[in-house]
Amino acid sequence: MANLQKPGEQPNKPGEYKEQGPRGGEVHKPRKVTMEEGDKPLPPTQEGGRTWKRIGPPKP
């Protein structure tokens, strides 16, 4: 299973993160965020129980 992280956690690696459902599934209109080295913790998701999944490196 993918490495899913909860809102408020410090990201394991910098990169692009996409909102995932409670069990790692796709969600309708997911939020996407870019986390850089030294950024604050992952932001809240649109609904409780959702997580963040790293989908790639940060975009330039």
C-alpha positions in Angstrom: 0.0 0.0 0.0 1.1 3.6 -0.7 2.7 5.7 2.1 -0.3 7.7 3.3 0.1 10.6 5.7 -2.4 12.3 8.0 -3.1 16.0 7.9 -0.9 17.8 10.4 2.0 15.4 10.0 5.4 16.6 8.7 5.8 15.2 5.1 8.3 12.4 4.7 9.8 14.0 1.5 9.2 17.2 -0.4 6.9 16.8 -3.4 3.4 16.9 -4.8 0.7 15.5 -2.5 -2.9 14.5 -3.4 -5.8 14.0 -1.1 -6.9 10.3 -0.7 -10.0 8.7 0.8 -10.0 7.0 4.3 -8.8 3.7 2.8 -6.5 5.2 0.2 -9.1 5.4 -2.6 -9.8 8.2 -5.0 -12.0 11.2 -4.0 -14.1 13.6 -6.0 -12.2 16.8 -6.7 -9.2 16.0 -4.5 -7.0 18.8 -3.2 -3.3 18.9 -4.4 -0.5 20.6 -2.5 3.2 21.1 -3.1 5.4 20.6 -0.1 9.0 22.0 -0.2 11.9 21.2 2.2 11.2 23.0 5.5 7.5 23.6 4.9 5.0 23.3 7.7 3.0 20.2 8.3 0.5 18.9 5.7 -2.7 21.0 5.6 -6.2 19.8 6.6 -8.2 17.7 4.1 -11.7 18.6 2.9 -13.3 15.9 5.1 -12.3 14.1 8.2 -10.6 10.7 7.9 -8.9 11.5 4.6 -5.1 11.3 4.1 -2.4 12.7 1.8 -0.4 10.6 -0.7 2.9 11.7 -2.4 2.4 11.6 -6.1 5.8 12.9 -7.3 8.6 15.4 -6.9 7.9 19.1 -6.5 7.2 20.9 -9.7 9.7 23.6 -10.6 
